[in-house]
Amino acid sequence: MKTIVETERLFLREMDLSDFDALYEILADHEIMNHYPYSFDEKRVRGWIERNMYRYQENGFGLWAVCLKETGEMIGDCGLTLQNIDGEMLPEIGYHIRRDMQRKGYAKEAAKAVRDWAFRETDYPALYSYCKYTNEPSIRTAESIGMRFEREFRDEANGITHVSVIRKEDWIGEAISHNSGADC
């Protein structure tokens, strides 16, 4: 399986059907998915993996398996997908982390790596994250990687959907300010 990006504690790789059990534990967890429009059964989890395998071929990206460097264990998914956000197909960073691995900074670490990969490897001028407006943990993760509130809109799936965005020029500006601070 192809590794896409590495961080201090994680590596993100393409997933395949051998990841079913690990992903099922995450996507079928009602507490993790309580902001999602529906719960996941075995068929939906298989479909999730197959859609992402298709995305790798079609787009060159998708949601990737988030794995611990130390053990290789898959603890979630994170990546870039094209999503219909208020009628526009936009590049979206999405993430799900297994419940016992939450609140350890893994979602932020993975999402930040995806953000950096996407701005380096694609021509997208902005990246988005969207979720049900009550999904505060997801909104905080988006903000932790430099995303800012853009808008909310009404929709059938979430009632009200919250949209965050980071623009490439802001990401570049952040990187420049971090590097210039290191020289002082």
C-alpha positions, 0 to 999 in steps of 0.5 A: 500500500502506497504511503502518501505522507508522513508526520512525526507520529503518523503515516498516511497511506492508501487504504484497501479492503484489508482495512475493513475491520479497523475502519468499521470500528471507527465508522460504525461507532455511533459516538464518533459518527453522531454528527453524520446523517446516517450510521454505517453498516458493513455494506457502507464501510466497504463502499467507503473503502471502494470509493476511496480506492476509485478516487486514488485512481481517478483524482490521485487522492482520497481519504487515506488510512491514518496509521501510527508510525510506531506500530503500523496500526490504522487509527482513522482516515484523513485525506482530500476529497471533492465534495458538493458543498452548497452546490459547488464541487470543492476540495475538502479535508476530512478526518475520522479518528478512532475514539480511544485515539481522540484528544491526542492531536492525531486528527490535527497532525493528519489534517495538517499533513493533508493540507500541506500535501494538497497545497504542494501537489494540487492547484487548488487555491483553497481547501475546505472542511464542512460538517454539521454545525454542532460538530464542535470537535471537527470545527476545532480541528479545522481551525487548528490547521489554519481554517477559518469560518466561511459560511453556514448553509441549510441542507437536508443532510445536516440541517445547517452545515458549517464551512471552514476554509484556508486559502493557499496565500494564507498558508504560504504567508503562515509558512513564511512567518514561521520560517522568518521567526526561526531566523531571529 
